[in-house]
Amino acid sequence: MSANSFKTLDDIGDVRGKCGLVRVDLNVPMADGKVTDDTRLRALLPTVTELADKGAKLLLLAHFGRPKGEYKPEYSLEPVVEPLAAVLGRDVKFMPKPDQAAIDALPDGSIVVLENSRFAPGEEKNDPAMAKAIAAYGDFYVNDAFSAAHRAHVTTEGLAHLLPSYAGRSMERELTALDKALGNPEHPVAAVVGGAKVSSKLDVLRQMVEKVDHLIIGGGMANTFLAARGVDVGKSLCEHDLADTANAILEAADKADCTVHLPYDVVVAKEFRANAETRTVNVHEVAADEMILDIGPAAVEALSDVLKTCKTLVWNGPLGAFETPPFDQATVALARTAAALTKEGQLLSVAGGGDTVAALHHAGVADDFSFVSTAGGAFLEWMEGKPLPGVEALTK
C-alpha cells in the first residue's frame, strides 16, 4: 500500500479550465450550527489550494452524518462552507445540485461544495447509474478522504473507475505514513493496542502479533488477557468468555516471536469517578471489590524501556480510562516518552483512532508524533489488514 502504487497530484498534468471531482472529509463536529473542530477542514487545504492555484474548477464531494439516503436539513453541508472558506482563505460556493451551466460559468480556480452525498440513496449502494451521472460533470477525480476509504460508495470508490483518478496530498501523506509503519517498517516494531473490549479489536490483535515485535496491550482489554492467565481482576471490566480467544492470541504471538506486554502493576479503585481514591498494586493483589482503571508506574517505566529499543511504533487506544483523572497517567507518560523518542529521531510513531487522537492531545504530544491519523474506522481496518475499497480503486 505504498504511496508509489498510486497516481498523485504530481501525475495530474495541466488542469487549467478542467473540472475536478474531489472527495474530501467535511464530516466535522458541529454544535449550534458552528464547526467546533476544524482539523479535517485544514487537512484538505494542500490538495484544494494546489489544484485551485493551477486553475482547476473544483467540486468538493463529501458526506455529513448518516441521513440514510434522504434529504434532512440538519445534515446539510451548507453550514460548513463559511468555516471552510475561512480555513482556505478564499471564496467557496455552495451548490445544492450539480448544474452543468453553472459549472461551465465558474471562473478557473473556483471551489464549490456540493450537498451531502449521502442524501442520494445511490451513494451508499455504490449505484453505477449515480456514479456515471456524477462523473459526467468532471474531467478527473481526486480522493483526499482516507477516513472514508473503507467504504465502497459512489464518491469514495465508484467514481475512481470512471475518470482519471489520483490520491490527494492528505491521502498520499496518510498512505506513505501507514506504509512506513506496517507495510515496510523498520524493526523492531512496537504496537500499543488499548481500549475497553478485546471483542472490538480481535482482528487487530491477530494481525499485530504477525507483524510486530512487541505488542503492548492496555485498557480494559488487558484485564481480559490477565484473567485468561488466571489473574483475579476483581470488579474490573473484563470479557471472561473470551479467555480461550485471548490465550489463542498469546500462543500465536509466541509462535511469531512477538512479545506481548501486559501490566504487572495496576492502579485500582473501588469506584470509577474522577479523583477517586486509588492504590497501586501488583496485578495479583487486586481485591474482589476493586477495579483496574490504569496500568501502574513500574509497568510504564518498563514499557518506556521497550520503546527505547524500537524503531517504529503504531498506537491505537489508551492504556487506561484516560478521560477520567487520575486514570490518564499511564497513557500520558508513555505518549510523552514516544514523542520524545520521535523528536530525537529514534522512533517513527504513527497513531490513529478517535480515542487515541484525543489522548495524545490530552498529553500535549499530538504534534510530536510522526503522523496522527484522524481516520477512525479506516485506520482500524488498515490495522486489521483489510483492503480499503477507496484505496484499492486508486491503485495504478
N, C-alpha and C positions, 0 to 999 in steps of 0.2 A: 504494500500500500504506500510505497514511497512516492513523493511528490513528482518525481520524473516519470511516473506512469501516466500522468495527466497532461493535457494541454492547459497552459496557464495564460494569463494576460500577456505574457511575453510572446505567445504564439499567435496572437489575435490579428495582427496586421492593421491596416488602415480602417478605422471605424467611423470616420467623419461622415455625418449625414445618415448613418445607419441606425437602425432601431435595435437596442439590446434588451432582451428579457432577462432581468437579473433577480434570481431568487435570493432573498435576504431574510434575516430574522428580525421581525418587528414585534415579536411576542414578548413585550416588555411589561413589567409590573406597573399597574395603574391604581390610583386612588383618587376618587372625586374628579375623574376626567383628566388627571395630571399624571405624567410619567414620573415614577418615584426612583427609578434607577435606569440611567441611560447607557449602561455598559454595552448592551447589544447594538445600540444605535452607533456608538463610537467604533464598534468592531467593523462596520460596513464602510466606514469613511475612506480607507485606502482604495478599495475597489471602485466605489461610486465616483470619487473625485478624479481618479485616474482616467476612467472611461469618459466622464463628462468633459474633462480637460482636453481629451482627444477629439471631442466634437460629436460623440455618440448621443443619441436621444435614448434615455433610459426609462423603461417601465419596470418599476420595482414590484415584485410579486412576493407576497407574504401571507401568513395566516395569523389569526389572533384568537386565542381561546379555542373552545370547542362548540361552535354553533350548530354542528351536525347537519350541514347541507342546506340550511335555510337562513334567510336574512334576519338577523337580530341586531337592532341598533346598538345595543350595549357592546357588541363585538366589532363595531366598525373601526377601520383603521384611520378614519379621518382625524381623530384627536392626536394621532402620532405624528401627523405631517408637520405641525409647527415645531415641536421639540426636535424632530429630525432636521428641519431647516436650520435650527439654532446650532446643532452639532456640526452640520456640514458647512455652515457659514454661507449658504446660498439659497436661492429660491427653490422651493419644492411645491409642485402642484398635486392636487388630488383628482383622480378620475374614477367615478363610481363604476363605469363600464368602459372597456376599451372602445375607442371610436376612431376609425381609420382616418376620417377627415381631420379630426382634432389632432391626431398623432402626426399626420403629414404637415400640419400647420405649425408644429412645435419648432422653435429655433434649435439649431445644433447645441448640444450640451445641456439640454433640458432634463430635469429629473421629475418623474411622475410616480406617485404611489397609487397603485390600483387597489380596489376594495378587497377585503378579506377573501382569500382564495377558497376558504372553507365554506363560504356562503353558497358555493356551487356544489350541488350534490355529486357531481362527477369527480371533484378533486380527490377525495379520499379513496374513491374506487379506481383511480388512475384510468379514467374513461378515455379511450383513444380519440373519440369524437371531440371531446373537450380539449384534449391536448392539441389536436390538429387545428381547431378553431383559434386557440391562443397563439400557437406557433405562427399562424398566418400574419400576425402583427409584427413579428420580429425577424431580424436578419441573422442574429446569433443569440446564444443562450449562455449565461454565466450562473453557476451555482456558488453562492458565497455563504450558504447556511448549513454548516456541518451539523448544527444542533437538530436539524430536521432530516438529516441524511439517512436515518434508519427507517424512514417512511417511504414507501413506493407510491407516491402521489403524483398527480399531473405535474405540479410545479417543481417537484423535487427530483422526479425520475423520468416521467413520460416525455417532457419537452427535450430532454437531452438526446433522445433518439431521432428527433425531427429537425434539429438545427445544428450548425457548427457549435460545439459546446466546450466550455472552458471552466476551470476552477478559479474562483475569485481569490484575492490576496488573503483573506481571512481563512478560507478553506485550505488554500495552499500552505499557509503557516501551520494550521492545525494538523494537516496530514504529514507535514515534514516533522513536526514535534512528536507525533504519535509513532511514526516510523522509527525515529531515534530512540524512543522509549521502549518499544516492544518488538517492532519489526526487525530492526538490525541494531540492537542495543550493544553498548559496551558493558561487558561484565566485570565484576559481579553486579547483578541487578537485584534490587530490593523492591517489594511491593507492600504498601500499607493498605490493608482492606479492613475497613471498620463499618459500623452500622449496627442496627438493632437486631436484625434477624439473619441467620445463616440461609434460611429458605429463599431470601430475596437475592442472594449472591452466590448461589451454588455453582452456577456456570462460570462465574468469575473465579472462584476459588479453584475449580477443576482446571481451568485454563492457566491460572497463575503458577500452580505447582509444576506445570510442564515447562514454563517459560523463565521463571526467576530463580535466583539462588537463595534468596531469603524472603519468606512470606511472614509478615507481621500482622497478626490478627488482633483487632481491638473491638471496642464497643460491646454491645450485648452478645454479638457473635462469639466473642472469646469465651463467654460463660458456657455456651453450648459445647465448645471443644473441651473446656475444663471438666464439665460434667461427664462428657464421654470418656474422659480419662479417670473417672472415679472421684473427682473432687466434689465435695458438697458445697454448692453455691448459694445455700440458704434461700432467701426470697427473690434472688436475682432474676431478671428477665432471662429466660432460657428455654430453648426448644428441646426438651428432653427426648421427644420422639425422633429426633434426628441424630441420636447418638451413633447409630450404625453408619450413617452417612458421614458424620464428622470423622469417625475412625477410618473410613474408606479413603477420605481425602488425606488424612495423615499418612496412611500406608502408601498412597500414590506419591506423596511428597518424598517419602523415604526412597522409593524406587527411582525417583527423578533427581536424587541428590539435592533436593530443596529443603533447607532448614526452616521449619515452622517455629515462630516465636510466639509463645503465649505468656501472659504476665505471671510472675511468681509472687509479686506483692501487689495488693489492690487497695483502693480507697472504698470503704463501705460506710453505709448509713442505714438507720432504721426507717427513715422516710425520705422520699425523693422530693426535695424542695430546695430552693435557693438558700445557701448558707446554713444547711442542716448540720447537725453535729456529726462529725465523721471520725473514723480512725483508719489508720493504715496498717494492714495486717498481711501476713503470709496467706496465700490462697487456701491453705489447709486450716486456717483459723477463722473462717467466716462463720458467724453464729447463725442459728436457724432463723432468727428474726431480722437478719441484716441482708442488704442487697449490695452487690458490686456495682459501682457507678463510675469508676475510673480506674486506670492502672496506676500503680504506685511509683514513687520516685526512683527506687532501685531498678525497677524494670525499665523505666525511661532512660536511665543512665546506660544500662546495658544495650538498649536499642540505639541510643546515640552512638555508642562504640561500633555497633554493626554498620550504621550508615557511614561512618568514617572509613570503613573498608570497601565501600561500594562506589561504583562509577555512575550508576543510573538508578533513579527512584521513580516509581509510579505510585500515586497516592489517591485512594478513593475511600472516603468515610472517616469519621473521627474515632479517636481511641476511647473516649468516654462520653458522658452526657454533657457535651461541651456548652450547650445553650444555658445550662444551669450551673453557675459557680457554686462551690469550688471544683466542680467535676470537669472543668475545662483545662486543668493544669497540665495534664499529660500531653494532650493534643497540642497545646500552645508550646510547651517545652520542646517536643520533638520537631514540630514545624519550624521552630526557630533554629534548631540545630541543622535541619535540612537546608534552610535558607542561607545560613552562614557558610555551609559547605559549598552551596551553589555559587555564592558571591566570591568564594575563594577559588572557584574554577575546578573544584574537586568532584562535583556531582552535577549530573544533568537531572533536573527534577521536573516531572510532569504530573499535574494534579487535575482532577475533574470531578464533576458531580455537585449538585446543589449544596448539600451539607458541607462538602469539602471546601468549596469556594468560600462559604460563609465562615467556616472555621479558620481558614487562612487569613481572611480579612480581620477576623477577631484577634488573631495572633499578630496582626500587623505585618505579615510577610508575603501577602499575595503577589506583590510586585517583585519580590526577590526570587521567586521560583523561576525556572527556565521557561515554563509555559503553564498557564492555568486555563483550562477549557471550561467555558460556561455551558457546554452541551451536557445535559443530564442523561437522557435515555440513549443518545447516540454514543456518548463516551462509555457508558456501561456496556452497551452491546459490542463496542470495539474491544473492551477488556474481556468480554466473553468469547472473543474470536469469531463473532458472527459477521458475515458480509453485510455491508451497508448499501442498500439499493441506490441511494443518491450518489454514493462514491463510485460504485461499480459502473454506473451509467456514464461516468466521465472518463473511464479508462480508455487510453489511446487505442 
